[in-house]
Amino acid sequence: EGSETFVLLLSPTLEDEDVVNITDHITTVVINEDPNDSVKIGFITTRYTVMEGEDSSIAVCAELLEGSLERNITVLINSNSNTAIVGRDFSIVPEKLLFVSGQEAFDGKQQCVNVSILNDEDTEDLESVTVILSTNEADSAVNIPQANSVVIISIIEDPSDVVQLKVHNSVQTVAEGSTAQVCVVVSFGFLQKEIIINVKTVDTDPSLSMAFADKDYQRFSDTLKVSSNEPHCVLVKTLDDNVVEGCEAFFIGFEVDAAFSGIATVLRDQDKSVIVIEDDDEIEICFNQSVYEVTEGSKVKVDVCIKVTSGVLQQNVSLLFQTKNSSLADTALGAIPSKDYEEVNQHVLFGPNTSIVCVPISILNDKYLESDERFDVCLSQDSRELRFSFKTATVVILDDPEDGALIGFSEPTYNITEGEGPVTICVVLISGYLE
């Protein structure tokens, strides 16, 4: 109880009131509380487990455990978040509990504080909050036993809180030999706990222009720890094979570990990332010589050959092979198609096992006595992977040594009568052709 007082009144008896003079006839006696007199207050139940949800709440109650009250006592309520966060996972009111005068120990008159459990829709671990009972420091008569001073509330995750994940960059193109970064993100829900995602390269049908494991990319299988809605990424290494080939692709697959399958899923059709490897290798192709010489004649052909001088082909490459007039086409040194040679305009195929390809060109015998003539052969194609050391060669047609011309007078004998006037003597091409 609190301090108590009573009053003593001093007055003379009737017989002596005429002779006794009392100046201080009233005094007050204050009875201070024995410091050993105290009450014990504490929580009855110290552990609660509650499911997260929109209507979830729990009453945490304290009671007079020992002694009796002849005055009001106030105790304080505080909370320690532990892993749960006030305002997001729970709320608590009021901050004080009032025990009123007249209460006896274990009289059933409990004082309670309501703890509301909030539904945050986050996917998270088991959380807890500690409710703490403490005294007003100025009131020494209240004793709270340590065993009854705290309540621990464990909040079980709402089973309907499930996050959905997807691949952040489902298709990306990288240069051969570089590293690709593949990420997974939360597409639905809120993640506040760590879950495990299994990540691995996925073997595919190599006939579908797919890359080969350990040749085009580094095979791996790993785990990815995802603990928030931020992108979480892994690095995938592609390999430089120094082989000329087309673009190749492989898959990176994502799957929620079985231990977390009840709280997270990876969206179907968004559980793989396609890595397209863009080839950066080159192959060098050229004519095996820059000038070809061939003597004109009947049924003569010249083989013009193209060869691979560096690099390795993994796929077929088609080149356009063409004959063209030389820069001397308008002179006597320029060969004329269909007169001196047969035109060629065709595609030449190089494959993985091809090192040299030859194209025959027919040379025509025109019987003309002429200078040596020439025309060009050229290579072209659209693929960026090919590089030409030189893409033009020259074919020189040497004139057939049997080609000649017989020149003489048109008549072996000219008879003329004296005095008949001028005579015409003719020189003619008797045989052969002149050019």
LUMZA-938811 format. One record per residue (C-alpha): x negated, y negated, z negated. Coordinates in steps of 0.1 Angstrom, whole numbers, plus 5000, padded with zeros to 4 digits. Layout:
BEGIN
XYZ...
END
This chain:
BEGIN
500050005000499049645001497949424971500749394945501349114918503349054887503648754864503148724826505048444808503748314775506248144751506448074713508948244691511848044678510348024644507147864657508247664686507847344667504247404657502947594688502047404720501447624751499847454781499247744805502247954799502348154832499648384847499748614877498248954877497049094912496749464915494349534944494749864962492450144950489950184979490250554975493950534983494350585021496450745047495450975076496850915110496051125141497251295172499151625167498451775202495051695216495151855250497651825279497651955315499951785339500551805377500051495397503251365412505551065416507551135384504851295363504351145328503451265294504051125259501051125237502151105200500451025167501851105132501151025096499051325085498351245048499650995023502650765023503150405034504450105015503449865042503249855080500049985096499049925132496650155151495050095185495350295217492550295243491750515273488550645288488850715325486451015327487151105363490650975366490950595373493450375355495750205380495150465406495550805388497350695356498750405337499250375299501350145277501550015250498149945235499249965199501250205177503250075147503750285116506250115092506650105055508450405040506950675061505650995045503151245058504651485083508051335081508551385118508451015126505951015154504750705173504150775210502450615240503650705275500950805300502250795336500451015362500350835395500551015429497650885450497951135479494151175477492651515480490451535450489051755422490651815388490651485370490851395333491551095311490851055274493350875252491550735221493150635187491350375166492050155136492049785130488649725116490049495089492249775076490050015056493050205042493650395074491550705082491650885115490151235114487751285143489451605154492751415158491351095173491351175210493651345235492351485268494851495297493851705327495451605359495951895384495851795421499151785439499052095462500851895489497851665492496051805522493651615545493351675582489951635599488951605635485851565656484951195659483151215692484651505711482551465743479251295746476451295772472851305761469551315780467751645780465251675751467151425730469151455698472951435697474851315667478151495661480551365634483751475618486251225602489451245582492351175606495151205580495151175542492551055517489551255506488151195471486351525465483651715482484551985506482452205528482752215566480952495585479252375617477652585643476852605680479352805700478153055726480053015759480153175793476853075811478553115845480652805838477652565841477052605804473852555786471852845771471052865734467352835725466652735761468752425766469652355730468652465696471052715681472052635646474552715619474852475590477252335564478451975562479451825529482351585534483451375504485151065518487050925548483750805563482250995593479951275583477551385609475051645619472151625644471851865673468651905692468651965730465552115746463552005776463052305799461352125828463752285852465652095878469352175872472752015871474451885840474952155814477252175784477652355751480052335721479652245685482452405664483852275630485752495605486752425569485052665545487452925532487052795497488752475507491252605533494152515510493352145509491852065543492252165579490552075611493051985638493452255665492052145699489951885680487652125663484952125689482551865703481351915739477651815744476851745780473051765787472051535816468951675833465951445836463551675854462351615889461151835917458751715943459451835979457551736011456451846045453552086043451651856068452251506080451551566117452351876138450851926173452352156199451552206236454452156260455552476277458352716285460052866254457752686230458852606195457152426166457852536130458152226107457952346071459052186038457652306005458052255967454952085954455952045917458752135894461052435891464552465906467352625886470052565911470452535949469652205964470552106000468451876021469351716054466751776081466851556111464851476142464551106151462950896178459650766168458750396167457250446202460450566217460650276242457150346255455550636275454350776242457950836228459451176234463051186246465551426230467151676254464251606278461151666257462751846227466051976214467551756186467951916151470451796125471052056098470952126061468152316045468852506013466352535985467052775957465452885924463253135943462452925973459052765977458952686014461452666042460552626079462752486107462052566143462352296169462452386206460052196229461152156265458952196296459651916320456651976344455951606344452351476343452651246313450951126282451151306249454551216234455851216198459051216177459751216139461351466115462951326083464351466050467151316030469551416002471751255975470451435944468551215920466551515907464451535940461451325947459651325981455951295984456551196020459951236037458851186073456451386095455451336132455551596160453051536188453851706221450651766241451251766278451052096295447652116312449252286341451451986347449751796376450551616408449351686444449051366464448051346501448851196535452251276548450851406580447551586586447151416621448651096634448651056673448950706686448650556721446250276723447949946726451250056712451049846680450749906642450750256629452050356594449950596575451850736544450550876511453051096493453451306461453251646477454051856445454551806407456151516387454751196376455751006345
END
